[in-house]
Amino acid sequence: MPQNLLHPLASLDNSVVDVNSTIARKTVLRRGKRVGYFESVGGCRNRRRTVTVTFSPERGPTSRASTPAACR
């Protein structure tokens, strides 16, 4: 995030409080076969997969958030 948004005034700090992400289904041609550009193997249980994101603050320790997502 740009510094002018994180600290718009010397006495004011902003923070991210909600994150939503959509990854477009991009494909590439590999050895004559079309495969997903972002692709994972294994890890699906009951048609769900855990997706984990790591947040890195300016200072201090990182934190992680996880949520289940549908396998496609």
WOVEN-V309772 format. One record per residue. RES is the residue in one small letter. D_LAST is the distance of its C-alpha to the last C-alpha in Angstrom with 1 decimal. Layout:
res->{RES/RES}
d_last->{D_LAST/D_LAST}
This chain:
res->{m/p/q/n/l/l/h/p/l/a/s/l/d/n/s/v/v/d/v/n/s/t/i/a/r/k/t/v/l/r/r/g/k/r/v/g/y/f/e/s/v/g/g/c/r/n/r/r/r/t/v/t/v/t/f/s/p/e/r/g/p/t/s/r/a/s/t/p/a/a/c/r}
d_last->{30.6/33.9/37.1/38.6/35.8/35.8/39.6/40.9/44.3/46.1/46.0/42.5/39.1/35.7/32.5/28.8/28.1/24.6/21.6/18.5/16.2/13.7/12.4/12.5/10.1/13.1/13.6/16.7/18.7/19.4/22.0/21.4/17.7/15.1/12.7/10.7/13.4/11.8/10.0/10.4/11.3/11.8/12.1/9.6/12.0/11.9/8.1/8.9/9.7/12.9/13.3/16.9/19.2/22.8/25.4/28.6/31.7/34.8/36.7/35.9/33.1/29.4/27.2/23.6/21.2/18.1/15.6/12.6/9.3/6.3/3.8/0.0}
